[in-house]
């Protein structure tokens, strides 16, 4: 195996702003772990986002779960909750708007969320984001 003398840091310029959608599922938290590792190595800024329909209530807060997951890991992280009107938009549509409007360089997301059957290997939101995102998408299983 051949190793280079020193790593190149081209990636640090490619992925300066990373967005990580979370819903509290283990897959979304694994995606957050990967984003944190990238940020530690390349100095990236992470935005963790939870997208939900207006007036939607959960018995837990996915943002709080994400905060606990990365507590003390020493990375630059911002947290956002975005709401949408289900009559006008969707979770994926709202997320795609945020990706474009926020000038993100990379999306790191879980393959499946909390509500999908375990028989499916990738969820509809992940497919929609991967198919329509203007930036690179990493899907974590």
Secondary structure, DSSP 8 states (H G I E B T S, - for coil): ----SS---HHHHH-SEEEEE--S-HHHHHHHHHHHHHHHHH--EEEEEEEEETT---SS-HHHHHHHHHTTS--EEEEEEEEE-TTT--HHHHHHHHHHHTT-SEEEEESS-SSS-TT-SS-HHHHHHHHH-SSEEEEE-
